[in-house]
Amino acid sequence: MNRRPAAAPALARVTSGWCAPSRCTWRVLLVALLALPAAAQWQAPEPQPGEPLCGRCKTTGRLTVEVDSRYSVIHDHGEGWEVLYSSEPLEDAGHGLPWEPCARCKTPSLRTLAEGDYAAAVAERQAWLAERREVDQVVKADKPLIHVETTHFVIAWGIPKIKTEDKKSYRAFEAAHLYARRLEQLYLEYKTRFGIQDSNNMVNKHYLYMFEKEKPFRLAGPRYTGLIGTSSVKRSGGVDQKSSLVSWWNKSEHPSEPDLWRHTAHNMIHLWTSVYYDLAWFQPGEFGLMPPWLNDKYGWLDVGLAHWFERRYEGRTITYCIREQDTTQRWKGIDWERNVYKAVVAERTPSFSNLVTKPSQSITPREHQFCWSYVDFLLARDEQGMGKALMLAKTEHATRDLLKQSWGLTMLSFEEAWAAWVLENYAPGK
């Protein structure tokens, strides 16, 4: 058995760069999105009978406009997602739109239609930008923040420049789009691995507020999450609540940009498992885990999953969040496979039946490593089982039910199977 489960197709690793799409298409409705798949291309309306044709715009009422090459990334998209809005190009004269009305169109009906569509598109962009600029006011930003919205994420970015592990430098605009792409790719991987659909979630839009300094973080945290913390605070878990993560680049905890990304990924997993709560699972008037966070009753699963995704990047773990103990206080170093392997060989592992009763905040740094390993083992056994287990957790089934119904294991057989798997897969040289 391989130690690591196979990656979902084309999702083995979220890279530091992005690939520009080979083509971008238009749709000009009231939503006025920036880029769409070819299947949703805008179709030029027909002129009224007897109207003259226009050679300048080819009787469409619209002229193509070259978007500044600095903003080419606004056309970024992938499977199931696309960039919807981006603040910097929206503030330029063309509002980031790849077309404009044909000012001298000889076809009156098409000219009128194009002018109306353009005015609606500009008004919507201006309204979106005005709403996002309220964040700038809340944090008293010295200069405008970069704001990006994709299908599943809204990002407010206040770090002027980052340098990724491949030594590439990204200014704020590029960095915000880089994180938008990374988050969408990670979200797709999370859903694909576990068989989770957007329809299973209470909300499907997640907010990231990322700052360079602590001061704006201190101002944004209470406003958008109702919490105060040291490096990050987050809130999610209800149809009446936004799913939000507020963070800053605390270099004493996250020295490099890859560390910052791992920290972000760790926290996002907590958000996504929180909103996974489909009301269709319950009978009328019936409610399950409330609030729908895993940390109080399924701490081992809560921290284990977050660490598992965090360790997908370079096999390192540097994150603990507001409800977790400081996992940077290492238990026998950063090589968690080696640590867990040695504990199994020495028969000095924690009691699984005891550990699964602990809330996240009571799990020690040593126990975090075992929680991660439990999840590692279960995902190697059946990734789709995790989606089932999360659903059972939200309907408040005991851990023994999660194991039995999702992976065909009992509490006793789990410990035996896990220990044997660790000896096979974490052994030196593996």
N, C-alpha and C positions, 0 to 999 in steps of 0.2 A: 504493500500500500504506500502510495506517495504521501509524504508528510504534508505537503500543501495541496489544497484542492485546486483543480484546474481553473484558470481565470476564465471569466465569461468572454466570448468572442470579442476580439479587438479591445479588450478592457484590461489587459494584463497589468498595465501601469499607467497612471496619469502622468504624462510628461510635463516638463517645465514650459515647453513651447506650445504653439497651436498651429494647425494647418489651415491655410486660407482655403475656403471652398472654391471649387473650380468655376462656379457660376453663381450669380445671385439673381433672384427674380423679384417681381414687384406684386404687390396687391395694394390698391389704394381704395380702401373703404374707410369708415370712420375710425377703425382701429389703426390704420396706417402703419403697419409693421414695416421694419426695415429690410427684412429678407425672408423668403419663404421657399419651400421646395417647388420644383417645376410644376407639380400637380395643381398648385394654387395660383398660377400665373394670372395676372390681370388681363382681361380681354377687352379690347377697345370696343366701345358701343358703336352701333351703326348710325350714320347721319340720318337726318329726317329726309323723306322723299323730296327731291328737287333741290336740296341744299348744294352749294358749290363744294368742291373738294379742296383740300389744302395740301399743297406739295411740301410745305415747310415741315409740318409735323406728320405727314403721311396720313392725314385725316384721322388722327387719334385725339387731338386736342392737347397733347403733351409732348414735351421735348426732354430727351435724356440729358441728365446733368452729371458730369464727372464729379464724384465725391472725392474730396482731398485724400491723397494716398495715405496720409497720416491716420485716416479713419477707416482704412480698409477692413479692420477687424470688426467693425460694426455689422458686417455681413456674416460673421461667424455663426455656424450652426452645426448641429450633429443629430444623432438619432433621437427624435422626440423633443428637441429643444432648438431654440433660436434666440438671437438677441432681439429684444423688443425696443428698447430705448437706451440711449447713451448720452450723457449730459454734454460732453464737450462738443461734438458735432452739432447737437441741437442748438447750441448758442451761436453757431456760425450763421451767415446770411441765408444759406439754403436750408437751414434746419435739419441737415443730415438727410434730406430727401433726395432720391436719385432721379427726380424729374421735377419739372416746373410747367405751368400752363403755357401753351403756345400763345404768346401775347398778340400775334397778328393772324390768328387762325381764321381761315376763310369760311369755316363751318360753324355758324353761330351756336347751334345746340351743343356741339362738342366743346366749344370754348367756354360756354356757361357752365357746363357740367364739370369741366376740368378746374375752373376757377373755384367752384363750390367745394369740390373734393380737396383741393389744395388748401383752402382756407380752413376746412374742418381738420385736416391733418396737422396743420401748423398750430391750430388752437389746442388740439389734444396734446401735442408735444409741449406746448407752453404750460399747459395745466399740470402735466406730469412733472416738468422741471420745477415749477413753482412749489409743488408739494415736496419734492425731494430737497429743495433748497431750505426748507424749514429745518432740516437736520443741521445744516451749516449754522443756522441761527442758534439752535439748541446748544451746540458745542462751541459756539463763539469762534468759528474757524477763521484763521488769519487770511486764508485764501480759499477760493471755492473748492469744495470736495469733488471728487469724481463719483458720479452715480451711474450705475448700470442696472438694467433689468433684463433678465432672461425669462424663459418660460417658467422656471421654478425658483428663481433667486432674484433678490433685490439687494444690491451692494452699494454701500456708502464707503468710499475709500479715501483715507487721509495720509497714506505713506508716500512721500515724494518719489522714492526710487527703491527698487529691490534688485538684488543680484541672486540668481538661482544657482543651483549646484553645478550647472554646466557653464557657469561664469558669464551668463548673459545678463545684461542690465536692462531693466524695464522701467520707464518713467511711469508716473502714477496712472495715466490713462491706460497704458498697455498692461500694467500690473493688475488693475481692476478687472480688465477683460480676461487676463490669464486666470485669475481666481474664479471668475464666472465660468470659464470653460472647465477648469478642474472640478469645480463643484458639480456641474451638470454631468460630467463623466463619472464622478464618484457616485452620484445619486443614481445614475443609470445602472452602474455595477451593483449597488446595494439592492435595487429593486429586482434586477435580473437574477442575481444569485438566490434570492429568497422567495421569488415568485410574488412580489408585492405589486399591487396596482395603485395608481393614483386614486382610484375610486374607494380604496380601503382607508384613505387618510382623512382626518378631519379638516386639514388645510393642506394645500399643495404649493404654497409660496413661503419661502424662508428668507429672512432678512439677516444680512451680515453688515455690521458696522465695524470697520477696521481702522485704527488710528496709529499714528507713529508715537504719540506721547500719551502719558497717563492722564493729563488734565481733561482732554475731550472725552476720554473713556469714562472718567468719573462723572462727567456731565450727562453722557448718553446712557450709561447703565441704568440709573433709576428711572429715566424717562421711558426707555423702551423695554425694560425687563422688570422694573420695580426692585432691582437688586443692586448691591454694592459688593465688589470683589477686588481681587488683586490684579489678575491678568485677563479674566474674562467672566462674563455673566450671561446667562441665557434663560429664556422663557419659552415654553410651548405647552401644548396639551389641551386645547379647547377650541371649539368653533368660534368662540368670541374672543380668542386671544391670538395675536400674531406670534409666529414662531421666529424668535429673534436671538441672535448671538452678537454681543458687543464685546470687542476685544481690542487690545493694543499690543504693540511689539515690545514686550518686556524682555529685553535682551539678556537680563540676568537669568531668566528661565528659558528663553528661546533664542540662543545666540545667533543662529543662522536662519536664512529664509526657509530652508527645508524643515527646520524645527518649527517655525511659525506655521507652515502648511500642515505638518503633522498635528499640531495643536488644534488647528481649525477643523481638520478632518475628524479628530477625536470628538470634539464638541458637536459637530454636525450629526454624527451618528446618534448621540443622545437625543437631539431634536427630532430626528426622523423616526426613531423608535417611539418617541412620545406621541406623535400625531397619528401613528398607526393604530386606529381605533374606529372600526366601522360600525356604525349604529345598526346596520343590518344584521350584525351578529347577535343582537339581543331581542328578546320579546318586548312588546310594548310595556313601558314602565320599568323595565329591567335595566340595571346598570352594572358594569363590572368594575374594573380597577379605577378608582377615582381618588385623587387625580390620576390620569393615565400614564404616570411616569413609572419606570421599572425600578427606580433606585430604592424604594422603601421595602418592597416585598420580593424583588428578584434582583438583588444587588449583584450577584455573581454574573448574571446574564448582562446586566447594564454595563458594568465595567469591562467584562470580558469581550463583548462585541466592540466597544469603542477602542480598546487596545488592539484587537485583532486587525481592524482597519488601519489604525495608526501604524502598526508594525508592517503593513504592506509596503511601506516606503523605507527601504534600507534596513529593515528589521530592528528599528530602534523605538524606544518608548520614552518620551520625555514629558508626558502630559498627565496632570491630575487637575480636576476641575473643582468647582466650589463645594461639591458634596463628596469629594474623595480625599483620602489622606495623601500626604505628600509622597508620591511614588518616586520622586527624585532622590529620596533617601534610600539608596540602593540596598537590596538584599543580595549580597554576593555578586554585584556587578550587573552590567547591562545585557549579558548573554542569558536570556531567560530560558532558552532551550536547555542549555547546560545546567542551569540552576535547578530546573524542574527534574531533569534527568537524574542528577545526583541525588535529589531528595527521594525519588522513586527507588533508586538502587539501595539507598540507605534505609528505606522504609520509614521516612520521616516526613510524610506528606500530611497536610491538614485533613481532618475528617470532612468529606464531601457533604454528608448529611447535616453537619453542623454549619459548614460554610454557607450553604444555600439558604440558611435562615437569616443571614445577616443583611442589613441594609447597606447600601453602597458606602455610607460614611463610616461604617464600623469595620470595613474590610481593610486589613493592614497592607502595607506595601509588599510584604512577602506573599500574602494571599492574593494580591492582584495578579501575580505571575501565574498562579494556579488557575484563577478564573479565566485568564487569557488562554491557558492551555486546554481547559475544558472546552471552550468555544472552538479552539483550533481542531480538537479531536472531533467534535460534533459536526463541524463543517466539512471535514475530510470524509466523514461517514455519509452525510447527505445534506447538501446546502439548502435544498428546498424545504427540508425539515425545519429550518430556522424560522421561516415565515409562519409555518403552522404553530411552532412553539411560541412565537411572539403573540399570535392571536389567542392562544390558550392562556397566556399570561394576562392578557387584557381582559379575559373572561374569568380571571381569578382561579384558574386551575392550579393545583399543587405541582411542585417541580416534578414529583414522581409521574404525574399525568403528562407533563411536557415531554419527559424522556420516553415514556411508553408509547404515546400516540404519535410522536414526531420521529423517533429513532428506534422504536422497538426495544428499549432498554429499561431495566428496573434500576432502582437505586443501587442495589448490590452489584448487578452485572455491569453497570456504568463504571464503577470504580475499578473493577477487574479489567474491563476492556480498555479503559483509558490508560491504566498503568502499563498494560502490555503494549499499547500503541506508542506510548512515550518511549519505552525501552527500544522499540524498533525504529522510531523515526527521529528521536532526539539524540541518539547515540553519537559520540564523537566521530567525525568523518562523514556523517549523514548530511 
